[in-house]
């Protein structure tokens, strides 16, 4: 199930959401410019649980930043184009409304805290793992958790691939994000310890977003709000 856009108008321009997307894209082009040095960048700037918890150390030539900073640097790196595209799609659809609910400055802090929480959730699941973790999905999962608590009744247009046919339908955000979270939990139960998706990071980020949103939202923004009137995409052609 792939979200395409939501029908949830905002009152401010999501400058920080756009900036985070732009930064991730720029960093990805920088990674591509490294050629064969991309793997070194992932090792140096990604979160390696064994290094974070002092079970192992990187060679000196790969110590580009202090290990304590890698939960921050890792969330702007991506392992491939589809990894980047999927994360940026979710951030574009859901980030603007969460930023709208708390303002630009708070959104920066919220996003980074969720990303760090996600990194540690994954690292704690296997503290001796030597596999680097990169990507914005942990922080974005925090955005999804916040969106779930803020706007569960907003409508989200999703695409469901059925072989060569793609079916689109409108669902409540609570349903879309609830399915997302359950999928992360089920996947984490069957996933191995090798390379792959950092399911625990997604879970940790999502939970962090739910916990933090009451503290970061503006006072006049209510939780579990009903769908806001802004017209549907069918009537007004809204695209965000």
RODO-2510 file (C-alpha; in nm, 4 decimals, decimal comma):
residues 240
     n   res          X          Y          Z
     1     x     0,0000     0,0000     0,0000
     2     x     0,1598     0,3231    -0,1219
     3     x     0,0274     0,6611    -0,0006
     4     x    -0,0100     0,9178    -0,2780
     5     x    -0,1384     1,2246    -0,0930
     6     x    -0,3785     1,3308     0,1795
     7     x    -0,6688     1,5741     0,1912
     8     x    -0,5496     1,7677     0,4950
     9     x    -0,4875     2,1403     0,4326
    10     x    -0,2111     2,3296     0,6121
    11     x    -0,1862     2,6892     0,7264
    12     x     0,1897     2,7379     0,6894
    13     x     0,4416     2,6576     0,4195
    14     x     0,6281     2,3429     0,5340
    15     x     0,9746     2,4959     0,4985
    16     x     1,1474     2,2444     0,7248
    17     x     0,9853     1,9431     0,5601
    18     x     1,1044     2,0751     0,2246
    19     x     1,4502     2,1467     0,3692
    20     x     1,4858     1,7945     0,5096
    21     x     1,3844     1,6459     0,1741
    22     x     1,6280     1,8718    -0,0077
    23     x     1,9098     1,7876     0,2319
    24     x     1,8543     1,4134     0,1949
    25     x     1,8544     1,4466    -0,1844
    26     x     2,1734     1,6542    -0,1811
    27     x     2,3472     1,4068     0,0494
    28     x     2,2418     1,1218    -0,1794
    29     x     2,3986     1,2949    -0,4797
    30     x     2,7108     1,3438    -0,2693
    31     x     2,7113     0,9709    -0,1964
    32     x     2,6857     0,8951    -0,5676
    33     x     2,9786     1,1288    -0,6361
    34     x     3,1962     0,9126    -0,4114
    35     x     3,1811     0,6195    -0,6514
    36     x     3,3469     0,3221    -0,4869
    37     x     3,3844     0,5277    -0,1691
    38     x     3,0122     0,5055    -0,0934
    39     x     3,0593     0,2015     0,1278
    40     x     3,3156     0,3892     0,3359
    41     x     3,0682     0,6742     0,3842
    42     x     2,7991     0,4350     0,5077
    43     x     3,0421     0,2793     0,7557
    44     x     3,1757     0,6130     0,8739
    45     x     2,8458     0,8014     0,9049
    46     x     2,5954     0,5222     0,9633
    47     x     2,4937     0,3847     1,3019
    48     x     2,6880     0,0685     1,3834
    49     x     2,5522    -0,0780     1,7089
    50     x     2,8790    -0,2535     1,7965
    51     x     3,0640     0,0774     1,7669
    52     x     2,7998     0,2795     1,9508
    53     x     2,8129     0,0405     2,2470
    54     x     3,1922     0,0038     2,2331
    55     x     3,1946    -0,3635     2,1324
    56     x     3,4074    -0,2767     1,8284
    57     x     3,5960     0,0144     1,6772
    58     x     3,6246     0,1444     1,3245
    59     x     3,9620     0,1787     1,1544
    60     x     4,0996     0,5286     1,2046
    61     x     4,0501     0,6161     0,8377
    62     x     3,6741     0,5629     0,8836
    63     x     3,6369     0,7737     1,1959
    64     x     3,4931     1,0802     1,0234
    65     x     3,2784     1,1850     1,3216
    66     x     3,2469     1,0753     1,6835
    67     x     3,0306     0,7594     1,7075
    68     x     2,7859     0,9479     1,9312
    69     x     2,7016     1,1734     1,6343
    70     x     2,6200     0,8925     1,3910
    71     x     2,2524     0,8675     1,4987
    72     x     2,2237     1,2190     1,3520
    73     x     2,4409     1,1772     1,0424
    74     x     2,2860     0,8410     0,9544
    75     x     1,9366     0,9804     0,9060
    76     x     2,0463     1,1851     0,6033
    77     x     2,2123     0,8933     0,4199
    78     x     2,0336     0,6355     0,2047
    79     x     2,1332     0,2987     0,0672
    80     x     1,9829     0,3470    -0,2789
    81     x     1,7436     0,5480    -0,4934
    82     x     1,4300     0,3504    -0,4007
    83     x     1,5215     0,3783    -0,0329
    84     x     1,5451     0,7559    -0,0709
    85     x     1,2334     0,7893    -0,2879
    86     x     1,0124     0,5876    -0,0524
    87     x     1,1227     0,7816     0,2529
    88     x     1,0834     1,1197     0,0870
    89     x     0,7352     1,0299    -0,0375
    90     x     0,6177     0,9574     0,3168
    91     x     0,7865     1,2696     0,4523
    92     x     0,6295     1,4886     0,1827
    93     x     0,2774     1,3547     0,2425
    94     x     0,2709     1,3508     0,6217
    95     x     0,5465     1,5903     0,7317
    96     x     0,3776     1,9152     0,6310
    97     x     0,0779     1,8636     0,8594
    98     x     0,2912     1,7643     1,1574
    99     x     0,5115     2,0688     1,0988
   100     x     0,1948     2,2775     1,0759
   101     x     0,0809     2,1461     1,4154
   102     x     0,4001     2,2437     1,5996
   103     x     0,5800     2,5109     1,3950
   104     x     0,9144     2,5118     1,2173
   105     x     1,1535     2,5211     1,5122
   106     x     0,9811     2,2542     1,7173
   107     x     0,9515     2,0324     1,4115
   108     x     1,3288     2,0332     1,3647
   109     x     1,3849     1,9197     1,7239
   110     x     1,0987     1,6679     1,7087
   111     x     1,2267     1,5120     1,3858
   112     x     1,5829     1,4760     1,5105
   113     x     1,4778     1,3304     1,8467
   114     x     1,2580     1,0730     1,6725
   115     x     1,5468     0,9815     1,4420
   116     x     1,7858     0,9347     1,7340
   117     x     1,5265     0,7322     1,9286
   118     x     1,4753     0,5116     1,6231
   119     x     1,8496     0,4535     1,5830
   120     x     1,8862     0,3443     1,9444
   121     x     1,5768     0,1228     1,9241
   122     x     1,7414    -0,0661     1,6384
   123     x     2,0852    -0,0692     1,8029
   124     x     1,9488    -0,2029     2,1317
   125     x     1,7800    -0,4900     1,9493
   126     x     2,1274    -0,6232     1,8611
   127     x     2,4011    -0,4226     2,0381
   128     x     2,6875    -0,6252     1,8903
   129     x     2,5782    -0,5922     1,5286
   130     x     2,8525    -0,4683     1,2919
   131     x     2,5990    -0,3715     1,0233
   132     x     2,5626     0,0054     0,9594
   133     x     2,2144     0,1532     0,9639
   134     x     2,1272     0,4534     0,7459
   135     x     1,8116     0,6267     0,6344
   136     x     1,5483     0,8786     0,7363
   137     x     1,2756     0,6206     0,7932
   138     x     1,3147     0,6169     1,1719
   139     x     1,2607     0,9921     1,1977
   140     x     0,9810     0,9743     0,9412
   141     x     0,8157     0,6974     1,1423
   142     x     0,8067     0,9485     1,4268
   143     x     0,6235     1,1860     1,1947
   144     x     0,3769     0,9075     1,1116
   145     x     0,3164     0,8342     1,4784
   146     x     0,2468     1,2024     1,5417
   147     x     0,0157     1,2235     1,2408
   148     x    -0,1799     0,9216     1,3668
   149     x    -0,2457     1,0923     1,7000
   150     x    -0,3208     1,4291     1,5393
   151     x    -0,5283     1,3463     1,2319
   152     x    -0,6565     0,9867     1,2381
   153     x    -0,9700     1,0876     1,0449
   154     x    -0,7911     1,2625     0,7570
   155     x    -0,8317     1,0869     0,4228
   156     x    -0,5293     0,9415     0,2451
   157     x    -0,5328     0,8297    -0,1170
   158     x    -0,3329     0,5080    -0,1474
   159     x    -0,2248     0,2881    -0,4359
   160     x    -0,2458    -0,0887    -0,3949
   161     x    -0,0433    -0,2866    -0,6533
   162     x    -0,2297    -0,5968    -0,7694
   163     x     0,0047    -0,7612    -1,0148
   164     x     0,0105    -0,5420    -1,3252
   165     x    -0,2926    -0,3459    -1,2023
   166     x    -0,2761    -0,0633    -0,9477
   167     x    -0,5926     0,0037    -0,7502
   168     x    -0,6385     0,3399    -0,5768
   169     x    -0,8688     0,4073    -0,2852
   170     x    -0,9250     0,6611    -0,0084
   171     x    -0,8734     0,5445     0,3503
   172     x    -0,8635     0,7142     0,6868
   173     x    -0,5139     0,7977     0,8020
   174     x    -0,5761     0,5915     1,1147
   175     x    -0,6243     0,2834     0,8996
   176     x    -0,3232     0,3509     0,6755
   177     x    -0,0860     0,4255     0,9620
   178     x    -0,2280     0,1510     1,1814
   179     x    -0,1553    -0,1013     0,9055
   180     x     0,1927     0,0469     0,8679
   181     x     0,2709     0,0018     1,2382
   182     x     0,1327    -0,3514     1,2597
   183     x     0,3363    -0,4440     0,9526
   184     x     0,6539    -0,3172     1,1194
   185     x     0,5855    -0,5250     1,4296
   186     x     0,5066    -0,8428     1,2363
   187     x     0,8118    -0,7952     1,0148
   188     x     1,0396    -0,7435     1,3152
   189     x     0,9232    -1,0772     1,4564
   190     x     1,0405    -1,2740     1,1537
   191     x     1,3420    -1,0671     1,0495
   192     x     1,6915    -1,2045     1,1002
   193     x     2,0019    -1,0272     1,2253
   194     x     2,1574    -0,9761     0,8814
   195     x     2,1391    -0,6773     0,6456
   196     x     1,7921    -0,5594     0,5536
   197     x     1,5228    -0,3264     0,6807
   198     x     1,5692    -0,1788     1,0288
   199     x     1,2239    -0,2744     1,1542
   200     x     1,2954    -0,1862     1,5166
   201     x     1,4003     0,1633     1,4088
   202     x     1,0601     0,2098     1,2464
   203     x     0,8849     0,0883     1,5609
   204     x     1,0985     0,3013     1,7910
   205     x     1,0513     0,6140     1,5810
   206     x     0,6750     0,5612     1,5577
   207     x     0,6386     0,5190     1,9334
   208     x     0,8608     0,8233     1,9934
   209     x     0,6363     1,0316     1,7687
   210     x     0,3246     0,9269     1,9605
   211     x     0,4879     1,0005     2,2953
   212     x     0,6354     1,3352     2,1919
   213     x     0,3537     1,4939     1,9924
   214     x     0,1529     1,6087     2,2994
   215     x     0,4653     1,7951     2,4160
   216     x     0,5545     1,9525     2,0806
   217     x     0,2195     2,0498     1,9286
   218     x     0,0776     2,3996     1,9662
   219     x    -0,1640     2,4329     2,2567
   220     x    -0,4560     2,5114     2,0287
   221     x    -0,4029     2,1946     1,8243
   222     x    -0,6185     1,9093     1,9480
   223     x    -0,5320     1,5424     1,9344
   224     x    -0,7523     1,2918     1,7488
   225     x    -0,9042     1,5782     1,5527
   226     x    -1,1962     1,5195     1,3146
   227     x    -1,1344     1,5580     0,9437
   228     x    -1,0725     1,9234     0,8608
   229     x    -1,2752     2,0930     0,5913
   230     x    -1,0596     2,1793     0,2994
   231     x    -1,2391     2,0161     0,0123
   232     x    -1,1466     1,6829    -0,1362
   233     x    -0,8934     1,6205    -0,4089
   234     x    -1,1819     1,5111    -0,6283
   235     x    -1,3517     1,8506    -0,6057
   236     x    -1,0621     2,0899    -0,5722
   237     x    -0,7760     1,9049    -0,7335
   238     x    -0,5466     1,9623    -0,4357
   239     x    -0,1997     1,8186    -0,4817
   240     x     0,0707     1,8480    -0,2194
***
